[in-house]
């Protein structure tokens, strides 16, 4: 489908154990059913027309920063609230319909795969998403190694989840290639599950640095700063994952990712990878094609 715009880890290489899910459930519940209320257990029609449910007026709550979610007992901001008439008053002004349409577009055509199946597609086993000229490059350091038909090229690479598993791995997302990147094992271990951000150290003065990426403090929190050449790539992967799976990026991390997105716009290499992922997985990260959509999302 196409979208009409309003403004016109540290993870190891073990199996994830997440079952394949081919269907989703928005969790919505019909609170009132005249059909159920007008019959007995024996199926006898009592002939009572209860009519529509009473209008209780607006429910408390706001969609600001909550698009795609629902809170029991309050108004809703999820993609199905319009059909049930339970949306918060600011559902539209908070930009939720735009996010819902973008979420649909990001999911359109996606083939869900296991973690191992995705890695086979990355490393030249069943596909070559991350193999160029026979080589695989670490997204964090720029280090390259020859693809060797394994999921750990050269014995020194493994696979990074840019959105850490510990921060939430929705069912069916373990093999999403937009969230998986080749990395040196050392770089992956150093990133661990730290949020992305800008360090207040530089180079050798940081606790760890390699190839332009650094681990250090942002003045209060330990963060991982990605090398300038791929900062935007990582930011757009994170934005994709947050919208696609209805997850929240913490405010400080989001601010850094927005700055990276602006400083490192999509280039030919990033677009080529999106093409390769789309061919292998079926869906497309359209945020790379149209980076301006980031400015229309108030809160990832």
Number of C-alpha atoms within 10 A of each C-alpha: 11 11 12 10 11 10 8 4 21 21 20 15 14 8 10 15 10 15 12 14 12 9 7 8 5 12 8 13 7 6 7 10 12 13 11 11 13 15 14 10 7 6 9 9 13 10 8 11 10 11 8 9 10 6 6 6 7 13 14 11 17 18 23 16 16 21 29 23 17 22 11 6 9 15 21 29 30 26 21 18 19 14 8 12 11 19 25 23 17 14 23 14 10 21 19 25 19 19 23 20 16 24 21 17 19 22 18 14 14 15 15 21 19 19 22 16 17 24 29 18 21 26 26 21 16 14 18 20 25 23 19 13 8 14 16 26 20 22 23 27 20 18 15 18 18 15 23 16 13 15 22 19 20 16 12 11 23 24 24 28 24 24 23 18 17 11 14 12 17 13 16 20 23 25 22 22 27 25 20 19 21 25 26 26 20 14 25 24 16 18 27 20 20 18 23 26 25 24 21 16 17 16 15 10 11 14 13 17 22 17 16 15 24 30 27 24 18 17 11 9 13 17 23 24 26 28 18 15 18 21 25 25 24 23 24 25 19 23 23 25 25 16 22 19 18 19 21 19 20 11 11 14 15 20 16 17 24 18 15 24 23 15 13 16 16 19 13 8 10 16 16 12 17 21 17 20 24 19 13 19 20 15 21 22 23 18 17 22 13 10 14 13 17 17 10 13 17 13 18 23
